[in-house]
Amino acid sequence: MDLKTGQTVKVTITKTVSREAARKTLERLFMKDTVFTAPIDARAANHAPRPKRRGGRIWTKYANKVHPILGKGVHANLKVTPQVAKDLKSVADLVELASA
């Protein structure tokens, strides 16, 4: 599929992700979709930051990151940017692209 900046594509995982680098790339891409970031936003909404001095510097506890499950058939809608296009090409053997 010819990727153009600004278009929205549906990315579907078609194979089991076994390479660690590919898993991290797909996780980073899928976290751009609001469906995958909703649990983090929900946790952050319930968290009131209380900065305090710890070890000589200001420290604040943040909500933990939720890692998405990246199995076969999982899909996300992504807006294409030059960096997203480059990342999608690096994991092209694991995903299928369709216009959204």
N, C-alpha and C positions, 0 to 999 in steps of 0.2 A: 504494500500500500504506500502510495506517495504521500508523505507527511508534509503539511503546510502549516506554518506558524499561525496560531489563532484558531484552528479547527479543533473540534472535540472528537476524540476517538474512544471507543470502548475496547479496553484491553482485557482479554480473557486468558487465563493461564491454561495451557493445554497439556503440559508435561509436569511431572514431579520435579520440583526444584531441588537439585542435589548440590550444586556449587554454592559455596558460602557467599562469594561475591555477587552472584546472580540473585540470591535471596535478599541480600542487603539492598541491591539496586531496586528490585521489585517492591520491597517494603517501603523504600523512600518514595517511589513513584505512587504506590497505592495510598500513602499518607497524604497525598495531595487531593484525594477525593473526600468530600465531606462525610460520606457514609462511614469511612474508616476513622475519621478524626472525631466523630461524635462522642465516643466514650471518653476520650481525653478531655474534650470540652466540658462534658458533664462532671468529670472529677474536678476540673479546674474551677468550675462554678461553685462547688461546695467547699473550696479551699480558700481560707482567708490568709493572705501572706502576713506573717508577723516577723519582720526582720529583726535580727538580734546580732550582737557581737559574739563571734565564735572564732577563737584562735587569732584574734587581732584583726579580723575582717568581718564585714557585714555578711550574714548568711541567712538565706531564706529557703525553706523547704518547698519544693514544687511537687505538683501531682506526678505520679509515676506514669511513664509512657506505656501504652498498651500496644504490644506487638501484634499485627494482624496475622491471621491464619492464612497461609499462602498455599492452598491445595488446588488440585485440578478443578476447573470450572469456576473459580472465584474471578470476579470481574470488577473493573472500576472504570469510571468515565474520567478522562484526563483531557485538559486543554493543552495543546501542543505548543511548546516553546522550543527554542534551539537545544537547550539542555535536555528536555524531555525526549526530543527526537533522538538525540545521541544515546541516551540511556536505553530507549526502546530498541534501537539497532543492536546494542550490546547483548540484549536478552531476546533477540528475535526468534531464536530456536525454541524458546519456551512459551511464547505468547502468540495469540492470534489477535489481529487488529481489525476493527470494523468501525465504520462511521457511526457516530451516536446521534 
